[in-house]
Amino acid sequence: MSTRNIHVNTASYTLLVVGKKKNTGEEWDVLEFSSLTELKKYRKSHPEKMAFSYSYALSQGVDTQFRHINIAEADHFKQFLRQIKRAGLDIRAIC
């Protein structure tokens, strides 16, 4: 009888979106999403405003200093999606 180790990718990801009004001293608002579908629904009901700055990040978790380990990050949504694809991740599987 043969035994094999089968590696299953159980990595979980968190989608982070930060935004604030441009040229102000306000702190960034941080939103967390558990799936790309959830993020897209939010974007549809809350379109980006030109007077605001946004950044997107795909986090694989946190390090020992509790800083997010980002796999992809960008200031524009379409650029963010391209980075996820370039990282070799199946966007549909991100949950």
SULPE-V449572 format. One record per backbone hydrogen bond with DSSP energy under -0.5 kcal/mol. CO is the residue of the C=O (numbers start at 0). NH is the residue of the N-H. E is the energy in kcal/mol with one decimal. If there is no record, write none. Layout:
co: [CO | CO]
nh: [NH | NH]
e: [E | E]
This chain:
co: [3 | 4 | 5 | 7 | 13 | 13 | 14 | 15 | 16 | 17 | 18 | 19 | 20 | 28 | 30 | 32 | 34 | 35 | 36 | 37 | 38 | 39 | 40 | 41 | 48 | 50 | 52 | 54 | 55 | 56 | 56 | 57 | 57 | 58 | 60 | 62 | 66 | 67 | 68 | 71 | 73 | 75 | 76 | 77 | 78 | 79 | 80 | 81 | 82 | 83 | 84 | 88 | 89 | 89 | 90 | 92 | 93]
nh: [5 | 6 | 7 | 9 | 15 | 58 | 32 | 56 | 30 | 54 | 28 | 52 | 23 | 18 | 16 | 14 | 38 | 39 | 40 | 41 | 42 | 43 | 44 | 45 | 51 | 21 | 19 | 17 | 73 | 15 | 58 | 70 | 71 | 13 | 68 | 65 | 62 | 69 | 59 | 57 | 55 | 79 | 80 | 81 | 82 | 83 | 84 | 85 | 86 | 88 | 87 | 90 | 92 | 93 | 93 | 94 | 35]
e: [-0.6 | -0.6 | -0.5 | -1.0 | -0.5 | -3.2 | -3.0 | -2.4 | -3.2 | -2.1 | -3.0 | -3.2 | -0.8 | -2.0 | -2.5 | -2.6 | -1.8 | -2.6 | -2.3 | -2.0 | -2.6 | -2.0 | -1.9 | -1.9 | -1.7 | -2.9 | -1.8 | -2.5 | -2.1 | -3.1 | -0.6 | -3.2 | -1.0 | -2.2 | -2.8 | -2.0 | -2.2 | -0.9 | -3.0 | -2.8 | -3.5 | -2.2 | -2.3 | -2.0 | -2.0 | -1.8 | -2.0 | -2.6 | -1.6 | -1.7 | -1.7 | -0.8 | -1.4 | -0.5 | -1.2 | -0.8 | -1.1]
